[in-house]
Amino acid sequence: MIQVLEERSEGQQQQQYEIDGVQLRIWEEVANQYRQEIQLWQNSVDKLFQKCNGVPKKYLQKLKIMMMGKSNRQCSICCNQFQKDELIMQLPCKHIYHKSCVDSWLQSSTKCPNCRSDVLEALKDQEK
């Protein structure tokens, strides 16, 4: 049986639901605990995946880092516009992204987010 309970806090009226004598708030706490455990598990899986499939740090250091000038372009990873004096990184294919965005991207992928060219292969070719 579901009952609606009314609870007042700081002038606002909130409705709480009770299912067979147990408030829904308890179930929300349980769900939040599971969400936290799933997030921890996902982070562990992500770290494992990143160790195997990203661009090694020694190659990431070879990418061109610049300060953004005035522009109306946007980063295609986060979809936010570039701001003046923001750190950006240019890949060998000449696409630019926020440094933080592309660093995260290249930890789990070797491909450019726009053109899918292999960044790692291009950096290795530049070494030769």
C-alpha positions, -999 to 999 in steps of 0.1 A, spaced: 0 0 0 14 34 -10 6 64 12 15 100 6 31 117 36 35 155 37 66 170 52 73 206 57 108 221 56 116 258 56 82 269 43 81 244 14 58 215 14 74 182 2 56 149 -4 71 117 8 58 83 -2 54 54 21 53 18 8 41 -8 32 53 13 62 88 20 48 95 56 36 107 60 0 137 80 14 153 48 26 151 33 -9 166 65 -24 196 60 0 200 24 -11 198 35 -48 224 62 -42 248 36 -26 244 14 -56 251 44 -79 283 51 -60 294 15 -63 286 14 -100 306 46 -105 336 32 -86 334 0 -108 331 21 -139 361 42 -129 382 10 -124 371 -3 -158 379 31 -174 414 31 -159 421 -4 -171 409 5 -206 429 37 -207 461 19 -199 458 -3 -229 443 19 -256 453 56 -252 482 76 -265 513 72 -243 523 103 -223 557 106 -241 538 112 -273 512 135 -258 540 158 -248 548 163 -285 515 178 -293 513 215 -299 499 236 -270 487 271 -277 467 300 -262 434 306 -279 429 340 -295 396 356 -304 373 330 -321 338 319 -324 347 282 -329 339 255 -303 356 224 -290 339 194 -306 345 172 -275 327 194 -248 308 216 -273 318 248 -255 331 278 -273 368 286 -270 375 316 -248 404 340 -253 436 329 -236 424 294 -230 448 265 -234 442 246 -266 459 216 -282 464 210 -319 466 174 -332 487 164 -362 456 166 -384 453 203 -374 421 200 -354 421 219 -321 405 212 -288 406 224 -252 437 209 -237 419 192 -208 393 178 -232 417 163 -257 440 150 -229 410 130 -215 400 118 -249 435 106 -259 439 86 -227 413 62 -240 416 66 -278 443 72 -304 419 87 -329 410 124 -336 374 130 -325 366 148 -357 384 131 -386 393 98 -369 429 100 -381 453 80 -359 472 105 -337 496 80 -324 507 69 -359 511 105 -370 533 113 -339 554 82 -345 558 92 -382 570 127 -371 597 110 -350 612 94 -380 
